[in-house]
């Protein structure tokens, strides 16, 4: 599975959009980009995933660059409850495994 | 949506005893489940892949005789930490997939916190 790189931490003001970047420059054509988040002492929660097209659901939007080497997770209106560690993961159906990196700790501030 | 349940959510045991953690997919069948371990302030580390009806596949460096995995049905996988020691104290998390064309959204359990005294 391709390695992903994320900034270790970010801050965001409550009510503003949180934009979390992820680099996956070695991603292969059949690897999906997945985003999960983990709130303290809980299991990871699925947010969104995509292959090459931008995706949106009730939680977030995922913007994938045309060359697929990077992506951005957008939480449109961050709340205090969005404070968590956000993991960007490249997933291959060949292995079926989700390999977690270090993630980005997002702190939403009042 | 898909729900994965883990039990117990926390357990304290004495050094040398064995502890069993259950992972159940409540509303779907999972031929494959995954077990992770997470130490404080660290990311999740994949320990093994649990396959229904066959032997688990362990990641490099994970002792298969130490961490026994059984996946006897399509909705239940168990992880047994044998002869537990304080260094086995950790947060153990399982996940299971619903599966779909090329993508596989894994649902995670709430985790089981093991403390070995």
Contacts between the chains, C-beta under 8 A, distances in Angstrom:
chain1	res1	chain2	res2	distance
A	30	B	102	7.1
A	32	B	102	7.4
A	32	B	103	5.3
A	34	B	105	7.9
A	36	B	108	7.7
A	38	B	44	7.8
A	41	B	91	7.4
A	41	B	111	7.3
A	41	B	113	7.6
A	42	B	110	5.9
A	42	B	111	6.7
A	43	B	4	7.7
A	43	B	6	7.7
A	43	B	93	5.1
A	43	B	95	7.7
A	43	B	108	3.7
A	43	B	109	5.2
A	43	B	110	4.9
A	43	B	111	4.9
A	44	B	44	7.0
A	44	B	93	7.4
A	44	B	95	7.8
A	44	B	108	4.7
A	45	B	108	7.3
A	46	B	105	5.6
A	46	B	106	7.2
A	46	B	107	6.7
A	46	B	108	7.9
A	49	B	103	6.1
A	49	B	105	6.8
A	51	B	102	7.7
A	51	B	103	7.5
A	87	B	43	7.4
A	91	B	103	7.4
A	91	B	104	7.2
A	93	B	102	5.1
A	93	B	103	7.0
A	93	B	104	6.5
A	96	B	32	6.3
A	96	B	49	7.4
A	96	B	97	7.3
A	96	B	104	6.2
A	97	B	34	6.9
A	97	B	46	6.1
A	97	B	49	6.8
A	98	B	34	7.2
A	98	B	46	7.5
A	98	B	95	7.3
A	98	B	106	5.6
A	99	B	46	6.2
A	100	B	36	7.7
A	100	B	43	4.7
A	100	B	44	4.3
A	100	B	45	7.6
A	100	B	46	7.7
A	101	B	43	6.4
A	102	B	43	5.3
A	103	B	43	6.2
